[in-house]
Amino acid sequence: MSESSQDTRGGLLYGLAAYLCWGLIPLYFREVSAVAPLEILAHRIVWSVVFIALILTVWRRWPALASSLRSGRIVRLLLASAALVAVNWLVYIHGVATQRVMQTSLGYFINPLFSVVLGMVFFRERLRPWQWAALGLATVGLVYLIFMVGELPWIALVLAGSFGLYGLVRKMTPVDGLIGLAIETMLLTPAALIGLAIGVMSGTATFGNNDRATDGLLALSGVATTIPLLCFGQAARRLRLSTLGFLQYLAPSMQFLLAVWVFKEPFVCDQQISFAFIWLALLIFTVDALRTHRRQVAEPVPELRRFAEAFESNPLPRSVAKHGNPTSSIPPQSP
């Protein structure tokens, strides 16, 4: 088996592991649903810091962390992303605790479409016609859900919005996934510790005052948070974006199935129609992205094509080709 095939196979296994963990995580939060969402969030932050510290030690990444902390811009950006991910985690925990897992799945179904809108607003990216069609269908599905069901799906909207903005901020932050998550959780830790201390002093804390099984599950929240992110980071390095694009729908699909088959949440006709619009939008969006990716792979990028044309019309002098000392004025292209 070639090295490329091994990378692809390994990346696929990492990607499946990440999205399977995210797809099954409602089962975990349902087991600790007796604990207040804010306390679960605080434990998730604190235990994530502990687990990440162990990883940084084993992988010897503390110097990289210290280097990133010396950059004021990186710290400010990660402070913003930390606030966004904290909101995302809290709302997700609340959604599972209040038996609205279907809404949480809806949020992650519409997240890719919301990210396209962010790209258009912040990076002036132009949408292709089929992308506009997908956004239109998704909007129709959401509006139909609001008017026919009579309830604003605020959990889905907050999850999609917070995670989309989180991705936007992290895109602008020059750090890898592990270092970024380490700094984010470290920035959130003081508030989490204060919250846990208030719970202990007021007598409302669950940890240490409940059964050992619940305490153990809360302590495992750091592992449940970090492992999927590390697997995703490995998958992103080995797989094509088109493959990751397909895999990203695995988690919300599993969450949707858990909501209907395991948690027995109602899935009435109006919800079915709304989801049908959104699923059709995602199908169009994914097919268009796949076709565009194949076209870009098949065609040379404009800069390389222009360089090739210039080279063919004005080849290097024989002395340059022989000694390998070109004096071309064309600047090097960024990767």
C-alpha positions as CSV (number, residue, x, y, z in Angstrom):
1,M,0.0,0.0,0.0
2,S,1.4,3.4,-1.0
3,E,2.1,6.2,1.5
4,S,-0.7,8.3,0.0
5,S,-3.2,5.4,0.4
6,Q,-2.1,4.9,4.0
7,D,-2.6,8.6,4.7
8,T,-6.1,8.5,3.2
9,R,-7.1,5.4,5.0
10,G,-5.8,6.8,8.3
11,G,-7.5,10.1,7.7
12,L,-10.8,8.4,7.0
13,L,-10.5,6.4,10.2
14,Y,-9.7,9.6,12.2
15,G,-12.5,11.4,10.6
16,L,-15.0,8.6,11.3
17,A,-13.8,8.5,14.9
18,A,-14.3,12.3,15.3
19,Y,-17.8,12.4,13.8
20,L,-18.9,9.2,15.5
21,C,-17.9,10.7,18.8
22,W,-19.8,14.0,18.1
23,G,-22.8,12.0,16.8
24,L,-23.1,9.9,20.0
25,I,-22.3,12.7,22.5
26,P,-26.0,13.4,23.2
27,L,-26.0,10.0,25.0
28,Y,-23.2,11.3,27.3
29,F,-25.0,14.6,28.1
30,R,-28.3,12.7,28.6
31,E,-26.5,10.7,31.3
32,V,-25.5,13.8,33.2
33,S,-28.7,15.7,32.5
34,A,-29.5,15.9,36.3
35,V,-26.6,18.3,36.6
36,A,-27.2,22.0,35.8
37,P,-25.9,22.9,32.3
38,L,-23.7,25.7,33.7
39,E,-22.0,23.2,36.1
40,I,-21.5,20.7,33.2
41,L,-19.9,23.5,31.2
42,A,-17.6,24.4,34.0
43,H,-16.5,20.8,34.5
44,R,-16.0,20.4,30.7
45,I,-13.7,23.4,30.7
46,V,-11.6,22.5,33.8
47,W,-11.2,18.8,32.9
48,S,-10.3,19.7,29.3
49,V,-7.5,21.9,30.6
50,V,-6.2,19.0,32.7
51,F,-6.3,16.5,29.8
52,I,-4.8,18.9,27.3
53,A,-2.0,19.7,29.8
54,L,-1.1,16.0,29.8
55,I,-1.1,15.9,26.0
56,L,1.1,19.0,25.8
57,T,3.5,17.3,28.2
58,V,3.6,14.0,26.3
59,W,3.9,15.7,22.9
60,R,6.3,18.4,24.2
61,R,4.2,21.3,22.9
62,W,4.6,23.7,25.8
63,P,7.2,25.8,24.0
64,A,4.7,26.3,21.1
65,L,2.0,27.3,23.6
66,A,4.3,29.8,25.3
67,S,5.2,31.3,21.9
68,S,1.5,31.8,21.0
69,L,0.7,33.4,24.4
70,R,3.4,36.0,23.7
71,S,1.3,37.3,20.8
72,G,-1.3,39.8,21.9
73,R,-3.2,39.4,18.6
74,I,-3.5,35.6,19.0
75,V,-4.6,35.9,22.6
76,R,-7.3,38.4,21.7
77,L,-8.6,36.3,18.8
78,L,-8.6,33.2,21.0
79,L,-10.4,35.1,23.7
80,A,-13.2,35.8,21.2
81,S,-13.3,32.2,20.0
82,A,-13.3,31.0,23.6
83,A,-16.4,33.0,24.3
84,L,-18.1,31.7,21.2
85,V,-17.3,28.0,21.9
86,A,-18.5,28.4,25.5
87,V,-21.8,29.7,24.2
88,N,-22.0,26.8,21.7
89,W,-21.2,24.2,24.4
90,L,-23.7,25.7,26.9
91,V,-26.6,25.9,24.4
92,Y,-25.9,22.4,23.2
93,I,-25.9,21.0,26.7
94,H,-29.1,22.8,27.4
95,G,-30.7,21.4,24.2
96,V,-29.9,17.8,25.2
97,A,-31.0,18.4,28.8
98,T,-34.4,19.8,27.7
99,Q,-35.0,17.0,25.2
100,R,-34.5,19.1,22.0
101,V,-31.7,17.0,20.4
102,M,-33.5,17.4,17.0
103,Q,-33.0,21.1,17.2
104,T,-29.3,20.6,18.0
105,S,-29.0,18.4,14.9
106,L,-30.8,21.1,12.8
107,G,-28.2,23.6,14.0
108,Y,-25.3,21.6,12.7
109,F,-27.2,20.7,9.5
110,I,-27.5,24.4,8.6
111,N,-24.0,25.4,9.9
112,P,-22.2,24.8,6.5
113,L,-24.7,27.1,4.8
114,F,-24.3,29.7,7.5
115,S,-20.5,29.5,7.0
116,V,-21.0,30.3,3.3
117,V,-22.9,33.5,4.2
118,L,-20.0,34.5,6.6
119,G,-17.5,34.0,3.8
120,M,-19.6,36.2,1.6
121,V,-19.9,38.9,4.2
122,F,-16.4,38.9,5.7
123,F,-14.3,37.7,2.8
124,R,-16.4,39.1,-0.1
125,E,-16.6,35.6,-1.6
126,R,-19.0,35.3,-4.5
127,L,-21.7,32.7,-4.3
128,R,-22.3,30.4,-7.2
129,P,-25.9,30.1,-8.5
130,W,-26.4,26.7,-6.9
131,Q,-25.2,28.0,-3.6
132,W,-27.8,30.7,-3.8
133,A,-30.4,28.1,-4.5
134,A,-29.3,26.0,-1.5
135,L,-29.4,29.1,0.8
136,G,-32.9,29.9,-0.6
137,L,-34.2,26.4,0.1
138,A,-32.7,26.4,3.6
139,T,-34.3,29.8,4.4
140,V,-37.7,28.5,3.2
141,G,-37.4,25.5,5.4
142,L,-36.5,27.6,8.5
143,V,-39.3,30.2,7.8
144,Y,-41.8,27.3,7.3
145,L,-40.7,25.8,10.6
146,I,-41.1,29.1,12.5
147,F,-44.6,29.9,11.1
148,M,-46.1,26.4,11.0
149,V,-44.7,25.0,14.3
150,G,-45.0,28.4,15.9
151,E,-41.6,28.3,17.7
152,L,-38.4,30.0,16.8
153,P,-35.7,27.3,16.6
154,W,-33.3,29.4,18.7
155,I,-31.2,26.5,19.8
156,A,-30.4,25.6,16.2
157,L,-29.8,29.2,15.2
158,V,-27.5,29.9,18.1
159,L,-25.6,26.7,17.6
160,A,-25.1,27.4,13.8
161,G,-24.3,31.1,14.5
162,S,-21.8,30.5,17.3
163,F,-20.0,27.6,15.6
164,G,-19.9,29.5,12.3
165,L,-18.4,32.6,13.9
166,Y,-16.1,30.4,15.9
167,G,-14.8,28.9,12.7
168,L,-14.4,32.4,11.2
169,V,-12.3,33.6,14.2
170,R,-10.2,30.4,14.2
171,K,-9.6,30.8,10.5
172,M,-7.9,34.2,11.2
173,T,-5.8,32.8,14.1
174,P,-2.4,31.4,13.2
175,V,-2.3,28.4,15.6
176,D,-3.0,24.7,15.2
177,G,-6.0,23.0,16.8
178,L,-4.3,21.7,19.9
179,I,-2.6,24.9,20.9
180,G,-5.8,26.9,20.1
181,L,-8.0,24.7,22.2
182,A,-5.4,24.8,25.0
183,I,-5.4,28.6,25.1
184,E,-9.2,28.8,24.8
185,T,-9.8,26.5,27.7
186,M,-7.1,28.2,29.8
187,L,-8.8,31.5,29.2
188,L,-12.1,30.1,30.3
189,T,-10.8,28.3,33.3
190,P,-10.9,31.2,35.9
191,A,-14.6,31.8,35.2
192,A,-15.2,28.0,35.3
193,L,-13.4,27.7,38.7
194,I,-15.3,30.6,40.1
195,G,-18.6,29.1,39.0
196,L,-17.7,25.8,40.6
197,A,-16.6,27.5,43.8
198,I,-19.9,29.4,44.0
199,G,-21.8,26.1,43.6
200,V,-19.8,24.5,46.4
201,M,-20.3,27.4,48.8
202,S,-24.1,27.7,48.0
203,G,-24.6,23.9,48.3
204,T,-25.9,23.5,44.8
205,A,-22.9,21.7,43.4
206,T,-23.5,18.2,42.2
207,F,-19.9,17.0,41.9
208,G,-18.9,15.2,45.2
209,N,-22.5,15.3,46.4
210,N,-24.0,12.7,44.1
211,D,-23.3,9.2,43.0
212,R,-19.8,8.3,41.9
213,A,-20.9,7.4,38.4
214,T,-22.0,11.0,37.8
215,D,-18.8,12.3,39.2
216,G,-16.8,10.0,37.0
217,L,-18.8,11.1,33.9
218,L,-18.2,14.7,34.7
219,A,-14.5,14.1,35.1
220,L,-14.5,12.4,31.6
221,S,-15.9,15.5,30.0
222,G,-12.4,16.7,29.2
223,V,-11.7,13.5,27.3
224,A,-15.1,13.6,25.5
225,T,-14.3,17.1,24.4
226,T,-10.6,16.8,23.4
227,I,-10.4,13.4,21.7
228,P,-12.8,14.1,18.8
229,L,-11.0,17.4,18.1
230,L,-7.6,15.8,18.0
231,C,-9.0,13.1,15.7
232,F,-10.5,15.8,13.5
233,G,-7.2,17.6,13.3
234,Q,-5.5,14.4,12.1
235,A,-8.2,13.8,9.5
236,A,-8.1,17.3,8.2
237,R,-4.3,16.9,7.4
238,R,-4.9,13.6,5.5
239,L,-8.2,14.0,3.7
240,R,-9.4,16.1,0.8
241,L,-11.9,18.9,1.8
242,S,-14.6,17.2,-0.3
243,T,-14.3,14.0,1.8
244,L,-14.5,16.0,5.0
245,G,-17.5,17.8,3.6
246,F,-19.4,14.5,3.3
247,L,-18.2,13.3,6.7
248,Q,-19.5,16.5,8.5
249,Y,-23.1,15.4,8.0
250,L,-22.5,12.2,9.8
251,A,-22.7,13.8,13.3
252,P,-26.0,15.7,12.9
253,S,-27.5,12.7,11.1
254,M,-26.7,10.5,14.0
255,Q,-28.0,13.1,16.5
256,F,-31.2,13.3,14.5
257,L,-31.7,9.5,14.5
258,L,-31.0,9.5,18.3
259,A,-33.6,12.2,18.8
260,V,-36.3,10.2,16.9
261,W,-35.5,6.6,17.7
262,V,-33.8,6.7,21.2
263,F,-35.1,9.8,22.8
264,K,-38.6,9.6,21.2
265,E,-38.8,13.3,20.4
266,P,-41.8,14.1,18.2
267,F,-41.2,14.6,14.5
268,V,-44.5,15.9,13.1
269,C,-45.4,16.6,9.5
270,D,-44.5,20.3,9.6
271,Q,-41.0,19.4,10.9
272,Q,-40.7,16.8,8.3
273,I,-41.4,19.3,5.5
274,S,-39.0,21.8,7.0
275,F,-36.2,19.3,7.3
276,A,-36.9,18.1,3.7
277,F,-36.2,21.6,2.4
278,I,-33.0,21.8,4.5
279,W,-31.8,18.4,3.4
280,L,-32.5,19.2,-0.2
281,A,-30.5,22.4,0.2
282,L,-27.6,20.5,1.7
283,L,-27.7,18.0,-1.2
284,I,-27.5,20.8,-3.7
285,F,-24.8,22.5,-1.7
286,T,-22.7,19.3,-1.4
287,V,-23.0,18.3,-5.1
288,D,-22.1,21.8,-6.2
289,A,-19.0,21.8,-3.9
290,L,-18.0,18.4,-5.2
291,R,-18.3,19.5,-8.9
292,T,-16.4,22.7,-8.2
293,H,-13.6,20.8,-6.5
294,R,-13.2,18.3,-9.3
295,R,-13.1,21.2,-11.9
296,Q,-10.4,23.0,-9.9
297,V,-8.4,19.8,-9.7
298,A,-8.7,19.1,-13.4
299,E,-7.8,22.6,-14.4
300,P,-4.5,24.4,-13.6
301,V,-4.9,27.3,-11.3
302,P,-4.7,30.7,-13.1
303,E,-1.3,31.7,-11.6
304,L,0.3,28.4,-12.7
305,R,-1.3,28.5,-16.1
306,R,0.0,32.1,-16.7
307,F,3.5,31.0,-15.5
308,A,3.5,28.0,-17.8
309,E,2.5,30.2,-20.8
310,A,5.2,32.7,-20.0
311,F,7.8,30.0,-19.7
312,E,6.8,28.4,-23.1
313,S,7.0,31.8,-24.9
314,N,10.2,32.8,-23.2
315,P,12.2,29.7,-22.1
316,L,15.3,30.0,-19.9
317,P,18.6,30.6,-21.6
318,R,20.8,27.5,-22.0
319,S,23.4,28.8,-19.5
320,V,20.7,29.2,-16.8
321,A,19.2,25.8,-17.5
322,K,22.6,24.2,-17.3
323,H,23.8,25.8,-14.1
324,G,20.4,26.1,-12.4
325,N,20.7,29.8,-11.5
326,P,17.6,31.5,-12.9
327,T,17.3,35.2,-12.6
328,S,13.6,35.5,-13.3
329,S,11.8,38.5,-11.8
330,I,8.7,36.5,-11.2
331,P,8.1,36.5,-7.4
332,P,7.6,33.1,-5.7
333,Q,4.0,32.1,-5.2
334,S,2.7,31.5,-1.8
335,P,1.5,28.0,-1.1
